[in-house]
Amino acid sequence: MCGAFTCFIWFGLEALFAGMDCLVAGDSCSSDENCSPRLRTLRQCVAGDGSMKLGPGARSQCANAVSALLSSPLHGCQCKRGMKKEKNCLAIYWSLHQSVIHGLKLVESYPYEYVERDYDYVRLASITADSDAGMVTVNRCLDAAKACNVDDLCQKLRTEYVSACIKPSARSGLCNQAKCNKALRRFFDRVPPDYTHELLFCPCMDTACAERRRQTIVPGCSYEGSEKPSCLSQMRICWADFVCRSRLAQFQFDCQPSESSANGCKHGNYGDCLLAYTGLIGSSITPNHVDNSTSSVAPWCSCSVSGNQKAECTKFLDYFTNNICLRNALQAFGSRTDAVSTSSQSGQSSSADVTAPPPVTTRNVLEPIIPTQASGNDRLFGDSASDGGSNSAPTQGLLPLMFFTGLVNLSLFSNGH
């Protein structure tokens, strides 16, 4: 815990600068004769062995740079999810919020601005009701696909990612997973959750529906591989990427479970949890429905070879497989009992206390497989999609495994602990 005065200064500064774009804050700091050298020092501190170049007084120099920058516009600056130059913005954010500098723990939070969203499921339902006048609605998953098809942005970006994910590479004959993931991120970042949530989380009563839902992200390219890699190695890859690291931090904050909470979520908002979940799609830890017989979700990885880090690995995997907040959010969405929770803002979430590291005139490729009647065991993208080649993310560890540690006492810097 921090002292009363220290906490007052810290949170006062954070409130003062909160919401400033990190790109703007970075430019402001770089043009200031006092801020600029400290920012250069900090970047050396967080650049692997860069602090070694600072000499024997590196720890003190790093601590002084951090202390000074905590009173600059960089502290409390944020980024917008899916924004232009998102990676550049996040690079500036994480320069100050890096987890470890030779044992020195810094402030941890996630960088995205909170956006209150209105989930217009009533309007979505009216779209499918109008298209099915005089017919019996089959299920929400088919309705979701039809609704997406009549929305220009949703239809365009969905067509783009499906095309990218099923197109074989001329060299290997397999799909290009990097292009597939990029197109998926574009879809889930730009299309309103009214559509994306219905496609991903629609309730199913039979395996044909569940398989169609599972195929939404073209898992043959974006998700599955011949063998499951270690969750730890996938986390290291994620942590080395500013976008993935930020999405994971947001997921761990907004889906943080709590047994004492009435709805199982510490921050009480199912909509935020599901939105944070979709932010992980297209990354090294992309989650999906694991099969067509349950509603279980998880990333494509395993903890079977995690050795003495089994507990850390299991803790990460449990955030998907044994998380009362995520489970309740999925169930509530399926039964549409999440309206109250979704419409309530959970508040600004930049101070995370988390434990654990846009019309198309050409024919839509999805049209043939979006029927208005049930069609047996039809898969969402046909055989070519489900049998797409796999190109799993590499498994080399780029950084040590690091977990989010919450806010720490400012006095830690001055005392040298």
C-alpha positions in Angstrom: 0.0 0.0 0.0 1.2 3.6 -0.6 1.2 6.4 1.9 -1.7 8.8 1.9 0.2 11.7 0.4 2.0 9.5 -2.1 -1.3 8.0 -3.2 -2.9 11.5 -3.4 -0.1 12.7 -5.7 0.0 9.6 -7.8 -3.7 9.2 -8.5 -4.1 13.0 -8.8 -1.6 13.0 -11.6 -3.1 10.0 -13.2 -6.5 11.7 -13.2 -5.0 14.9 -14.7 -3.4 13.1 -17.6 -5.9 10.2 -18.1 -7.3 10.0 -21.6 -4.4 11.8 -23.3 -3.4 9.9 -26.5 0.0 8.3 -25.9 1.2 9.4 -29.3 0.4 13.1 -28.4 2.0 12.6 -24.9 5.1 11.1 -26.5 5.5 14.0 -28.9 5.0 16.4 -26.0 7.7 14.7 -23.9 10.1 14.4 -26.8 10.0 18.2 -27.4 10.5 19.0 -23.8 14.1 19.5 -22.7 13.4 18.0 -19.3 11.2 15.1 -20.3 13.1 14.0 -23.4 16.3 12.8 -21.8 14.4 10.9 -19.1 12.3 9.1 -21.7 15.5 8.1 -23.5 16.9 6.7 -20.3 13.8 4.8 -19.5 13.8 3.2 -23.0 17.3 2.0 -22.3 16.2 0.6 -19.0 13.5 -1.5 -20.6 15.4 -2.6 -23.7 16.6 -6.0 -22.6 20.3 -5.5 -21.5 20.1 -1.7 -22.3 20.4 -0.8 -18.7 23.8 -2.4 -18.6 25.0 0.4 -20.9 24.1 2.9 -18.2 26.8 1.7 -16.0 26.9 0.8 -12.3 24.4 3.4 -11.3 21.8 2.0 -13.7 19.2 1.1 -11.1 19.3 4.6 -9.6 19.1 6.2 -13.1 16.2 4.0 -14.0 14.3 4.7 -10.8 14.9 8.5 -11.1 13.7 8.4 -14.7 10.5 6.6 -13.7 9.9 9.0 -10.8 10.2 12.0 -13.1 8.1 10.6 -15.8 5.3 9.8 -13.4 4.6 13.5 -13.3 4.7 13.9 -17.1 1.8 13.5 -19.6 3.1 10.0 -20.3 1.7 8.8 -17.0 -2.0 8.1 -17.5 -1.9 8.4 -21.3 -4.0 5.8 -23.2 -4.7 4.3 -26.6 -7.8 3.4 -28.6 -8.2 -0.3 -29.5 -7.9 -0.7 -33.2 -6.7 2.9 -33.7 -4.4 3.9 -36.5 -0.8 3.5 -35.3 -2.0 1.4 -32.4 1.3 -0.4 -32.0 3.2 2.9 -31.9 0.9 4.2 -29.3 1.2 1.1 -27.2 5.0 1.1 -27.5 5.0 4.5 -25.8 2.6 3.3 -23.1 4.6 0.2 -22.3 7.9 2.2 -22.1 6.7 3.5 -18.7 4.6 0.4 -17.7 7.2 -2.3 -18.4 6.8 -5.0 -15.8 10.4 -5.4 -14.5 13.6 -3.4 -14.6 16.1 -5.5 -12.9 13.6 -6.4 -10.2 12.1 -2.9 -10.0 8.3 -3.3 -10.4 6.4 -0.5 -12.0 2.8 0.6 -12.2 0.8 -2.0 -14.2 -2.5 -1.3 -16.0 -3.9 -1.8 -19.5 -3.7 1.1 -22.0 -7.1 1.2 -23.6 -9.6 4.0 -23.1 -12.9 2.8 -21.7 -15.6 3.0 -24.3 -19.2 2.7 -23.2 -21.1 0.7 -25.9 -24.8 0.3 -26.5 -25.5 -3.3 -27.6 -28.5 -2.9 -29.9 -29.6 -6.6 -29.8 -33.3 -5.5 -30.3 -32.5 -3.9 -33.6 -30.4 -6.9 -34.6 -33.4 -9.2 -33.8 -35.7 -7.0 -35.9 -33.4 -7.4 -39.0 -33.8 -11.2 -38.9 -37.5 -11.0 -38.0 -38.2 -8.9 -41.1 -36.2 -11.2 -43.3 -38.0 -14.2 -41.9 -41.6 -12.9 -42.1 -43.9 -15.8 -42.1 -41.1 -18.3 -41.3 -40.0 -19.9 -38.2 -36.6 -18.7 -37.0 -34.1 -21.5 -36.9 -31.6 -20.3 -34.4 -29.7 -17.2 -33.4 -26.5 -18.3 -35.0 -28.1 -18.3 -38.5 -29.9 -15.1 -37.6 -26.5 -13.6 -36.7 -25.0 -14.6 -40.0 -27.9 -13.1 -42.0 -27.8 -9.9 -40.0 -24.1 -9.5 -40.7 -24.8 -10.1 -44.4 -27.2 -7.2 -44.6 -24.8 -4.8 -42.8 -22.3 -3.3 -45.2 -19.4 -3.1 -42.8 -19.9 -6.5 -41.2 -20.4 -8.2 -44.6 -17.4 -6.6 -46.1 -14.9 -7.3 -43.4 -16.3 -10.8 -42.8 -15.8 -11.6 -46.5 -12.3 -10.3 -46.3 -11.2 -12.4 -43.3 -12.8 -15.6 -44.7 -11.0 -15.1 -48.0 -7.7 -14.4 -46.3 -8.1 -17.5 -44.0 -9.0 -20.0 -46.7 -6.7 -18.9 -49.4 -3.7 -21.3 -49.7 -0.2 -20.0 -49.9 1.4 -20.6 -53.3 4.6 -21.7 -51.7 3.4 -24.1 -49.0 -0.2 -24.8 -50.0 -1.2 -23.9 -46.4 -3.1 -20.8 -45.4 -1.2 -17.6 -44.5 -1.9 -17.4 -40.8 -0.4 -13.9 -40.4 -2.8 -12.5 -43.1 -5.7 -14.4 -41.6 -5.0 -13.1 -38.1 -4.6 -9.5 -39.3 -8.0 -9.7 -41.2 -9.6 -11.2 -38.1 -8.4 -8.4 -35.8 -9.6 -5.9 -38.3 -13.1 -7.5 -38.3 -13.4 -7.7 -34.5 -11.9 -4.2 -33.9 -14.2 -2.4 -36.4 -17.5 -4.3 -36.5 -19.9 -3.4 -33.7 -20.2 -6.1 -31.0 -24.0 -6.3 -31.8 -22.8 -8.4 -34.7 -19.6 -10.0 -33.6 -20.9 -11.2 -30.3 -23.9 -12.8 -31.9 -21.7 -14.7 -34.3 -19.3 -15.9 -31.6 -21.5 -16.4 -28.6 -24.9 -17.4 -30.1 -26.5 -20.3 -28.1 -26.7 -23.8 -29.7 -28.9 -26.7 -29.0 -27.2 -29.3 -31.4 -23.8 -30.1 -32.7 -24.5 -28.8 -36.3 -25.1 -25.3 -34.8 -22.2 -25.6 -32.4 -19.8 -26.6 -35.2 -21.0 -23.7 -37.3 -20.3 -21.4 -34.4 -16.9 -22.9 -33.8 -16.0 -22.4 -37.5 -16.7 -18.6 -37.2 -13.0 -17.7 -37.0 -11.9 -20.3 -39.5 -10.0 -22.3 -36.9 -8.3 -24.5 -39.4 -6.0 -21.5 -40.1 -6.4 -19.1 -37.2 -6.6 -21.5 -34.3 -5.7 -25.1 -34.6 -2.3 -26.8 -35.3 -1.0 -30.3 -35.6 0.1 -30.2 -32.0 -0.7 -27.9 -29.1 2.2 -25.7 -28.1 3.0 -24.8 -24.6 0.7 -22.1 -23.2 3.8 -20.6 -21.6 5.6 -20.2 -24.9 2.4 -18.6 -26.4 2.2 -16.2 -23.5 5.9 -15.2 -24.1 5.1 -14.5 -27.7 2.1 -12.5 -26.7 4.0 -10.5 -24.1 6.7 -9.6 -26.7 4.0 -8.0 -28.9 2.6 -4.7 -27.6 -0.9 -5.3 -29.0 -1.3 -8.8 -27.7 0.1 -7.8 -24.3 -2.4 -5.0 -24.1 -5.3 -7.2 -25.2 -4.4 -9.8 -22.6 -4.2 -7.2 -19.9 -7.6 -5.9 -20.8 -9.1 -9.5 -20.8 -7.6 -10.3 -17.4 -9.0 -7.1 -16.0 -12.5 -7.1 -17.5 -13.0 -10.9 -17.0 -11.5 -11.0 -13.5 -13.5 -13.5 -11.5 -14.8 -12.9 -8.1 -16.7 -15.4 -6.0 -18.1 -12.6 -3.8 -19.6 -10.7 -6.8 -23.3 -11.2 -7.5 -22.5 -12.1 -11.2 -19.1 -13.6 -10.8 -17.2 -10.7 -12.2 -15.1 -8.4 -10.0 -16.0 -5.4 -12.2 -19.6 -6.6 -12.8 -19.9 -6.0 -16.6 -20.5 -9.0 -18.9 -20.3 -6.9 -22.0 -16.8 -5.7 -21.2 -15.7 -9.2 -20.5 -16.9 -10.5 -23.9 -15.5 -7.5 -25.7 -12.1 -8.1 -24.1 -12.3 -11.8 -25.1 -12.8 -10.8 -28.8 -9.7 -8.6 -28.6 -7.6 -11.7 -28.2 -8.7 -13.2 -31.5 -6.0 -13.0 -34.1 -3.2 -13.3 -31.6 -0.8 -16.0 -30.4 -3.4 -16.9 -27.7 -6.5 -16.8 -29.9 -9.4 -18.4 -28.0 -12.2 -20.4 -29.5 -14.8 -23.0 -28.8 -12.9 -26.2 -28.2 -15.4 -28.5 -29.7 -19.0 -28.8 -31.0 -20.5 -30.6 -28.0 -19.9 -28.0 -25.3 -19.7 -24.2 -24.8 -16.1 -24.4 -23.5 -13.5 -22.0 -24.8 -9.8 -21.9 -24.6 -6.7 -20.9 -26.6 -4.9 -23.7 -28.6 -2.2 -24.6 -26.1 -1.5 -27.0 -23.3 0.2 -27.1 -19.9 1.3 -30.7 -20.2 5.0 -29.8 -20.7 5.3 -26.8 -18.4 7.6 -28.4 -15.9 8.1 -26.5 -12.7 6.0 -23.6 -14.1 2.8 -25.8 -14.2 1.1 -23.6 -11.6 1.7 -20.4 -13.7 0.6 -22.1 -16.9 -2.6 -23.5 -15.3 -3.4 -20.1 -13.8 -3.3 -18.6 -17.3 -5.4 -21.4 -18.9 -7.9 -21.3 -16.0 -8.8 -17.7 -17.0 -10.6 -19.4 -20.0 -11.5 -22.8 -18.8 -12.4 -22.3 -15.1 -13.4 -18.6 -15.0 -16.8 -18.0 -13.4 -16.9 -14.4 -14.8 -16.4 -15.5 -18.4 -18.6 -18.5 -18.0 -21.5 -16.5 -16.6 -21.0 -13.8 -19.3 -21.3 -16.5 -22.0 -24.3 -18.1 -20.5 -26.0 -14.7 -19.9 -25.5 -13.7 -23.5 -26.9 -17.0 -24.7 -30.1 -16.5 -22.6 -30.0 -12.7 -23.3 -30.1 -11.9 -19.6 -27.1 -9.7 -19.8 -28.8 -6.4 -20.8 -28.6 -4.8 -17.4 -25.0 -5.8 -16.8 -24.0 -4.8 -20.3 -25.6 -1.4 -20.2 -23.9 -0.4 -16.9 -20.5 1.2 -17.1 -17.9 -0.4 -14.9 -15.9 2.8 -14.7 -12.5 3.8 -15.9 -10.3 0.7 -16.0 -6.9 2.1 -16.6 -5.7 1.1 -13.1 -5.8 -2.7 -13.3 -5.3 -4.7 -10.2 -4.6 -8.0 -12.1 -2.8 -11.0 -11.1 -1.1 -12.9 -14.0 1.3 -11.7 -16.4 -15.6 -1.2 -41.9 -20.4 -2.0 -49.1 -19.5 -4.8 -51.3 -21.1 -5.1 -54.7 -19.4 -8.4 -55.5 -21.0 -11.7 -54.4 -20.4 -12.5 -50.8 -18.6 -15.8 -50.4 -20.7 -16.6 -47.4 -24.1 -16.3 -49.2 -24.4 -20.0 -50.2 -24.0 -21.2 -46.6 -26.4 -18.7 -44.9 -29.7 -20.4 -45.3 -33.1 -19.5 -43.8 -33.8 -23.1 -42.9 -31.8 -25.7 -41.1 -29.4 -27.5 -43.3 -28.2 -30.6 -41.5 -24.5 -30.6 -40.8 -23.6 -27.6 -43.0 -20.4 -25.9 -41.8 -20.0 -22.2 -41.9 -17.4 -22.1 -44.6 -17.8 -25.4 -46.3 -15.1 -28.1 -46.4 -12.4 -25.9 -47.7 -12.5 -23.7 -44.6 -12.6 -26.3 -42.0 -9.8 -28.3 -43.6 -7.5 -25.3 -44.0 -3.8 -25.9 -43.3 -2.4 -24.9 -40.0 0.5 -22.5 -39.5 0.9 -22.3 -35.8 2.6 -19.3 -34.2 6.3 -19.9 -33.5 7.1 -21.0 -30.0 10.4 -19.3 -29.3 10.4 -17.4 -26.0 11.3 -13.8 -26.6 11.0 -12.4 -23.1 10.8 -14.0 -19.6 7.3 -14.8 -18.4 5.9 -11.7 -16.6 2.6 -11.2 -14.9 0.7 -8.1 -14.0 1.4 -6.9 -10.5 -0.9 -3.9 -9.8 0.0 -0.6 -8.4 3.1 -0.3 -6.2 4.3 2.2 -3.7 6.1 5.2 -5.1 8.5 5.0 -2.2 9.8 1.8 -3.7 11.7 3.9 -6.2 13.2 6.3 -3.7 14.1 3.6 -1.1 15.8 1.4 -3.7 14.0 -1.8 -2.6 
